[in-house]
Amino acid sequence: MAQTYGRDSSIIFLFVNVKGDNHELAAEFLSQKGSGLSFVVDPNNKAIVDYGGNGLPTRVVIDRHGKVRFRNTGLLFEMGDQEQENELIAMLELIK
């Protein structure tokens, strides 16, 4: 994903780790995925409250006006990497 959209200044990828005591696991996960992207720690779960997550993992796609356009929770464990990437690309293309 970062390779596809990394030069597009209208798209920002932000990974939020809500288990602040587990930041090493989050860093390892992102490293294994080869994303080269970093994350922020949210030990108070403010992101879940603000963006309506009701489980982990939750993926939220927010448009340039701050409106939540897509949200899925938990489904990411059931999908393969390519399927996840295809779905996310379709979401991003819809909101561009």
N, C-alpha and C positions, 0 to 999 in steps of 0.2 A: 504494500500500500504506500509506504513512504517513497518507494521508487517511482510509483505512478503519479502521486500527488505532491511529492516533496517540494517541487518548484512552484506549486500553485499557492500563491499568497492568500487566496480566499479560503483555503482549507487548513485547519489546524487539528492535529491529532493530540489528544490529551488523555493519558491513562491515569485514572484516579484509584489509588489504593486506599480503601476504607479501613483496612486492618493495619493500623499504624505500627503495630508490633511485628508485622510480617513483611516489612519492606524488602528484606533480603530475598524472600520467595518471589515477590513481584519483579524485582530486578533480574532474577534468574530466569523467570518465565519469559520476560521480554527479550532477554539475551538468547534463549533457546529458539525463540521465534525469528530471530535475526532481524528484528525491526530497527534496531539502532535508535529507538525512541526512548525517552525517559518518562517518568511518571511523577505525580505529586502525591503526597500522603494526606489523607483526610480522616484523622482518628475520631473526629466527632460526627462523622457520617453526614455532614452538611450537604454534600453533593447528592446523596440518595434522597434526602428530604427535598432539596430544591428542584431536582429533576425527576422525581417520582419513581425511583427505582424501588422495587419491592422484593428483590432477591439478587443473588450474585451468580454469575456476572450479569451486569446490565450494560447494554450499549445504547447510548443516546446520541442522536444526530440532531444538531441545533443549527438552524439557518442563520444567515448573517444579521437577522433582526432579533436574534435571541429566542426565537420560538422553537420549541421542541417539535421536530417534524417526524421523527421515528424513534421508537423505543422497543427494544426486546430484552427480555430477562430470561436467563437460564438456558435459552435455546442454543447458546454458543457451544455448550458442551456436546450437543448432539450433532453438530455440523462439522464437516471437514474444513480444513484451512481454505481450500479453493472455493468451496461453497460459501464460506463466510466472506471471503474477499469479493466474490461476484455479487453477493447481496449488498455489501457495503458500497461497491462501485455504483450499483444501480440506484441506491439511495442518494449518493452524492451527486450523481448526474441529474436526478430529479429536482434537486434543490438549487442547482447552479443558476 
